[in-house]
């Protein structure tokens, strides 16, 4: 089967066109990546959803309660154990790159629980924690190798 140069060019153009949506979706233009803010508050909800997870934390600013939303990776990238750790009522400190427009929204970069457990959004296992997630055997071995805790 021969594919003509015109069909090949059309296929390449079509592939490129549809990939632009994925690139636009993963833009960080709305975030001020040169600014990192730190907030302490109480988790209201952790939404473990597609395409991105959201951590909603109630903070206090100038004597008023403010509900912040922190956008994280989706379930394909975020680990299910986060859902067990990031529960409503938990006191946390969150580091974020805020929205440029001043809305109480930002990236979910890092979370520290009141017991000292630190969660980086891209970690397979939480740092500084006694938390032991329940993975299927083969995933547990991979997670331990990736985090440097393999025996």
Backbone as CSV, one residue per row, in Angstrom:
resi,resn,N_x,N_y,N_z,CA_x,CA_y,CA_z,C_x,C_y,C_z
1,UNK,0.832,-1.168,0.000,0.000,0.000,0.000,0.886,1.244,0.000
2,UNK,0.602,2.138,-0.925,1.372,3.375,-1.032,0.528,4.548,-0.564
3,UNK,1.157,5.382,0.244,0.493,6.608,0.676,1.183,7.758,-0.024
4,UNK,0.403,8.537,-0.731,0.975,9.668,-1.457,1.449,10.750,-0.517
5,UNK,2.334,11.586,-1.022,2.897,12.663,-0.219,1.807,13.614,0.259
6,UNK,0.789,13.817,-0.553,-0.316,14.707,-0.167,-1.096,14.153,1.011
7,UNK,-1.369,12.836,0.986,-2.096,12.213,2.091,-1.255,12.227,3.367
8,UNK,0.027,11.998,3.210,0.925,12.018,4.361,0.990,13.426,4.970
9,UNK,1.055,14.432,4.114,1.083,15.818,4.593,-0.237,16.168,5.278
10,UNK,-1.345,15.730,4.711,-2.657,15.992,5.322,-2.759,15.315,6.689
11,UNK,-2.273,14.086,6.790,-2.296,13.376,8.066,-1.433,14.088,9.106
12,UNK,-0.259,14.550,8.687,0.630,15.273,9.604,-0.030,16.575,10.073
13,UNK,-0.676,17.298,9.146,-1.350,18.541,9.505,-2.509,18.278,10.460
14,UNK,-3.262,17.234,10.209,-4.385,16.866,11.071,-3.898,16.492,12.473
15,UNK,-2.838,15.711,12.553,-2.265,15.322,13.847,-1.778,16.550,14.608
16,UNK,-1.098,17.434,13.926,-0.594,18.655,14.549,-1.745,19.524,15.053
17,UNK,-2.805,19.657,14.236,-3.957,20.482,14.610,-4.615,19.974,15.886
18,UNK,-4.824,18.664,15.980,-5.479,18.115,17.165,-4.571,18.128,18.393
19,UNK,-3.277,18.140,18.203,-2.367,18.187,19.352,-2.307,19.580,19.969
20,UNK,-2.703,20.611,19.246,-2.670,21.967,19.787,-3.592,22.110,20.998
21,UNK,-4.732,21.438,20.967,-5.655,21.489,22.109,-5.012,20.943,23.362
22,UNK,-4.276,19.871,23.211,-3.594,19.286,24.380,-2.525,20.231,24.899
23,UNK,-1.810,20.880,24.022,-0.783,21.829,24.452,-1.407,23.035,25.141
24,UNK,-2.506,23.531,24.591,-3.184,24.673,25.204,-3.733,24.295,26.571
25,UNK,-4.257,23.105,26.700,-4.815,22.647,27.975,-3.741,22.627,29.058
26,UNK,-2.528,22.341,28.701,-1.460,22.223,29.688,-0.610,23.482,29.806
27,UNK,-1.189,24.611,29.446,-0.484,25.879,29.575,-0.453,26.303,31.041
28,UNK,0.628,26.964,31.421,0.758,27.507,32.763,0.651,29.033,32.733
29,UNK,0.143,29.585,31.625,0.095,31.039,31.442,-0.749,31.732,32.512
30,UNK,-1.764,31.071,33.035,-2.638,31.718,34.032,-1.982,31.826,35.402
31,UNK,-0.914,31.068,35.628,-0.220,31.067,36.914,0.990,31.996,36.882
32,UNK,1.264,32.649,37.994,2.473,33.452,38.120,3.580,32.520,38.623
33,UNK,4.313,31.924,37.695,5.325,30.924,38.038,6.560,31.546,38.698
34,UNK,6.634,32.882,38.721,7.745,33.564,39.396,7.425,33.881,40.853
35,UNK,6.211,33.580,41.268,5.780,33.871,42.635,5.316,32.581,43.300
36,UNK,5.817,32.320,44.486,5.372,31.167,45.271,4.799,31.687,46.583
37,UNK,3.552,31.333,46.868,2.904,31.744,48.101,2.731,30.543,49.015
38,UNK,2.669,30.809,50.300,2.468,29.766,51.307,1.207,30.118,52.099
39,UNK,0.302,29.143,52.231,-0.940,29.341,52.971,-1.110,28.231,53.984
40,UNK,-1.661,28.590,55.137,-2.065,27.581,56.116,-3.568,27.662,56.268
41,UNK,-4.187,26.510,56.425,-5.632,26.478,56.566,-6.124,25.066,56.814
42,UNK,-7.412,24.891,56.576,-8.070,23.610,56.816,-8.671,23.109,55.500
43,UNK,-8.427,21.839,55.195,-8.978,21.244,53.973,-10.496,21.189,54.073
44,UNK,-11.138,21.708,53.035,-12.591,21.586,52.919,-12.944,20.364,52.083
45,UNK,-12.196,20.148,50.994,-12.446,18.989,50.130,-11.235,18.757,49.228
46,UNK,-10.994,17.490,48.913,-10.006,17.122,47.892,-10.793,16.428,46.792
47,UNK,-10.798,17.026,45.608,-11.542,16.489,44.467,-10.573,15.703,43.588
48,UNK,-10.688,14.398,43.650,-9.810,13.485,42.909,-10.485,13.192,41.575
49,UNK,-10.378,14.143,40.623,-11.157,14.090,39.391,-10.283,14.272,38.153
50,UNK,-10.872,13.971,36.995,-10.242,14.241,35.697,-10.700,15.605,35.229
51,UNK,-9.942,16.397,34.530,-8.577,16.099,34.142,-7.569,16.499,35.222
52,UNK,-8.038,17.253,36.244,-7.133,17.688,37.308,-7.801,17.518,38.659
53,UNK,-7.000,17.231,39.670,-7.531,17.189,41.033,-7.527,18.624,41.578
54,UNK,-8.382,18.853,42.577,-8.464,20.169,43.215,-8.471,19.993,44.716
55,UNK,-7.657,20.779,45.386,-7.645,20.823,46.838,-8.235,22.170,47.237
56,UNK,-9.319,22.135,48.014,-9.973,23.366,48.482,-9.612,23.552,49.954
57,UNK,-8.969,24.670,50.252,-8.488,24.946,51.604,-9.033,26.299,52.056
58,UNK,-9.615,26.306,53.254,-10.094,27.558,53.827,-8.976,28.198,54.639
59,UNK,-8.621,29.423,54.270,-7.567,30.169,54.946,-8.183,31.409,55.597
60,UNK,-7.376,32.109,56.358,-7.835,33.372,56.924,-6.877,34.459,56.487
61,UNK,-7.446,35.501,55.869,-6.645,36.619,55.393,-7.282,37.913,55.879
62,UNK,-6.514,38.683,56.616,-6.982,39.962,57.149,-8.287,39.795,57.920
63,UNK,-8.370,38.712,58.713,-9.532,38.471,59.546,-10.738,37.886,58.830
64,UNK,-10.607,37.612,57.538,-11.717,37.042,56.778,-11.342,35.672,56.229
65,UNK,-12.338,34.780,56.207,-12.101,33.445,55.657,-12.137,33.504,54.137
66,UNK,-11.150,32.832,53.535,-11.048,32.786,52.074,-10.886,31.327,51.670
67,UNK,-11.684,30.896,50.709,-11.581,29.528,50.196,-10.679,29.539,48.967
68,UNK,-9.514,28.896,49.091,-8.564,28.790,47.993,-8.752,27.460,47.272
69,UNK,-8.557,27.483,45.966,-8.568,26.265,45.157,-7.188,26.046,44.569
70,UNK,-6.637,24.852,44.794,-5.306,24.529,44.296,-5.422,23.389,43.289
71,UNK,-5.003,23.653,42.052,-5.103,22.673,40.972,-3.895,21.756,40.964
72,UNK,-4.160,20.455,40.990,-3.098,19.465,40.933,-3.235,18.569,39.721
73,UNK,-2.425,17.567,39.678,-2.481,16.585,38.597,-3.753,15.766,38.709
74,UNK,-4.116,15.131,37.609,-5.301,14.275,37.606,-4.994,12.895,38.151
75,UNK,-6.019,12.069,38.254,-5.841,10.713,38.781,-4.811,9.873,38.037
76,UNK,-4.567,10.162,36.767,-3.551,9.405,36.038,-2.167,9.691,36.590
77,UNK,-1.975,10.865,37.170,-0.673,11.279,37.664,-0.632,11.349,39.194
78,UNK,-1.782,11.674,39.785,-1.879,11.791,41.236,-2.161,10.415,41.809
79,UNK,-1.575,10.119,42.906,-1.750,8.801,43.492,-2.960,8.743,44.417
80,UNK,-3.615,7.591,44.403,-4.845,7.410,45.165,-4.629,7.612,46.658
81,UNK,-3.413,7.378,47.162,-3.183,7.567,48.594,-3.376,9.009,49.018
82,UNK,-3.241,9.943,48.083,-3.448,11.345,48.438,-4.876,11.565,48.945
83,UNK,-5.804,10.833,48.349,-7.202,10.939,48.753,-7.368,10.531,50.220
84,UNK,-6.549,9.588,50.680,-6.618,9.136,52.079,-5.972,10.137,53.029
85,UNK,-5.001,10.894,52.549,-4.297,11.849,53.405,-4.941,13.231,53.408
86,UNK,-5.477,13.640,52.276,-6.020,14.991,52.133,-7.520,14.976,52.414
87,UNK,-7.865,14.825,53.674,-9.263,14.682,54.070,-9.799,15.973,54.697
88,UNK,-11.098,16.217,54.550,-11.702,17.420,55.132,-11.404,17.529,56.626
89,UNK,-11.108,18.759,57.050,-10.818,19.027,58.452,-9.341,18.963,58.797
90,UNK,-8.509,18.454,57.889,-7.070,18.343,58.134,-6.412,19.718,58.002
91,UNK,-5.599,20.076,58.987,-4.843,21.335,58.917,-3.627,21.118,58.028
92,UNK,-3.418,22.049,57.094,-2.323,21.921,56.132,-1.663,23.267,55.870
93,UNK,-0.464,23.182,55.329,0.214,24.331,54.742,0.417,23.980,53.278
94,UNK,0.074,24.898,52.393,0.141,24.662,50.950,1.051,25.706,50.312
95,UNK,1.895,25.260,49.377,2.719,26.156,48.568,2.148,26.142,47.166
96,UNK,2.023,27.337,46.584,1.350,27.468,45.298,1.974,28.567,44.447
97,UNK,1.792,28.444,43.139,2.021,29.546,42.198,0.619,30.087,41.923
98,UNK,0.316,31.311,42.374,-1.058,31.809,42.285,-1.466,32.221,40.873
99,UNK,-2.776,32.354,40.682,-3.297,32.908,39.436,-2.779,34.334,39.286
100,UNK,-2.516,34.734,38.065,-2.029,36.086,37.788,-3.091,37.152,38.081
101,UNK,-4.373,36.785,37.934,-5.441,37.775,38.071,-5.869,38.032,39.519
102,UNK,-5.204,37.399,40.486,-5.499,37.661,41.884,-6.609,36.822,42.486
103,UNK,-7.262,35.983,41.695,-8.285,35.088,42.236,-7.630,34.119,43.217
104,UNK,-8.382,33.621,44.203,-7.795,32.681,45.178,-7.661,31.269,44.601
105,UNK,-6.834,31.162,43.590,-6.579,29.906,42.885,-5.094,29.802,42.598
106,UNK,-4.604,28.580,42.465,-3.202,28.399,42.130,-2.874,26.939,41.879
107,UNK,-1.610,26.682,41.586,-1.141,25.315,41.390,-0.988,24.643,42.748
108,UNK,-1.127,23.347,42.778,-0.868,22.585,43.998,0.552,22.056,43.879
109,UNK,1.491,22.774,44.477,2.894,22.395,44.378,3.295,21.418,45.474
110,UNK,2.965,21.800,46.715,3.405,21.013,47.865,2.433,21.249,49.013
111,UNK,2.207,20.200,49.790,1.326,20.279,50.958,2.071,19.683,52.146
112,UNK,1.978,20.340,53.293,2.524,19.764,54.522,1.374,19.584,55.495
113,UNK,1.212,18.344,55.976,0.183,18.040,56.952,0.666,18.446,58.334
114,UNK,-0.246,18.528,59.288,0.120,18.965,60.642,1.087,17.995,61.330
115,UNK,1.139,16.718,60.864,2.083,15.763,61.466,3.476,15.837,60.830
116,UNK,3.670,16.785,59.900,4.966,16.953,59.253,5.092,16.252,57.912
117,UNK,4.121,15.416,57.547,4.154,14.737,56.245,4.137,15.772,55.133
118,UNK,5.059,15.638,54.179,5.138,16.549,53.039,4.728,15.793,51.781
119,UNK,3.838,16.393,51.012,3.387,15.786,49.761,3.732,16.740,48.625
120,UNK,4.566,16.265,47.708,4.828,16.995,46.476,3.892,16.391,45.441
121,UNK,3.320,17.193,44.621,2.306,16.709,43.691,2.784,15.540,42.841
122,UNK,4.040,15.452,42.534,4.519,14.406,41.625,5.123,13.205,42.354
123,UNK,5.061,13.178,43.673,5.633,12.056,44.415,4.798,10.785,44.278
124,UNK,5.472,9.648,44.232,4.775,8.366,44.280,4.459,7.985,45.718
125,UNK,5.273,8.417,46.655,5.044,8.195,48.089,5.278,9.510,48.811
126,UNK,4.542,9.795,49.892,4.780,11.036,50.620,6.131,11.006,51.318
127,UNK,6.769,12.158,51.384,8.056,12.262,52.081,7.814,12.413,53.578
128,UNK,8.777,12.052,54.379,8.737,12.264,55.837,7.472,11.716,56.481
129,UNK,7.082,10.503,56.128,5.819,10.000,56.640,5.908,8.529,57.004
130,UNK,5.112,8.145,57.971,4.954,6.733,58.298,3.792,6.123,57.525
131,UNK,3.152,6.935,56.694,2.016,6.456,55.917,2.471,5.397,54.932
132,UNK,1.816,4.265,54.932,2.140,3.172,54.014,0.924,2.897,53.131
133,UNK,0.942,3.389,51.896,-0.194,3.158,51.020,-0.339,1.685,50.667
134,UNK,-1.551,1.296,50.353,-1.814,-0.095,49.979,-1.861,-0.180,48.457
135,UNK,-0.764,-0.614,47.879,-0.667,-0.812,46.437,-0.735,-2.305,46.142
136,UNK,-1.175,-2.664,44.925,-0.947,-4.047,44.501,0.555,-4.315,44.549
137,UNK,0.942,-5.554,44.770,2.341,-5.931,45.016,3.321,-5.340,43.992
138,UNK,3.010,-5.437,42.699,3.942,-4.951,41.679,4.038,-3.420,41.695
139,UNK,2.939,-2.728,41.993,2.983,-1.272,42.081,3.741,-0.824,43.333
140,UNK,3.595,-1.564,44.416,4.305,-1.225,45.651,5.809,-1.278,45.418
141,UNK,6.271,-2.331,44.742,7.703,-2.474,44.465,8.198,-1.304,43.603
142,UNK,7.423,-0.920,42.600,7.798,0.200,41.738,7.840,1.495,42.550
143,UNK,6.824,1.738,43.358,6.771,2.959,44.163,7.969,3.036,45.117
144,UNK,8.324,1.913,45.722,9.464,1.905,46.641,10.777,2.154,45.903
145,UNK,10.932,1.554,44.704,12.153,1.798,43.930,12.239,3.274,43.522
146,UNK,11.107,3.843,43.068,11.097,5.218,42.608,11.358,6.198,43.737
147,UNK,10.906,5.895,44.936,11.065,6.822,46.068,12.357,6.567,46.848
148,UNK,13.097,5.524,46.488,14.350,5.221,47.171,14.170,4.499,48.483
149,UNK,12.984,3.906,48.709,12.738,3.189,49.969,12.753,1.686,49.769
150,UNK,13.195,1.224,48.596,13.235,-0.225,48.328,14.233,-0.899,49.240
151,UNK,13.899,-2.127,49.640,14.776,-2.898,50.535,15.726,-3.748,49.738
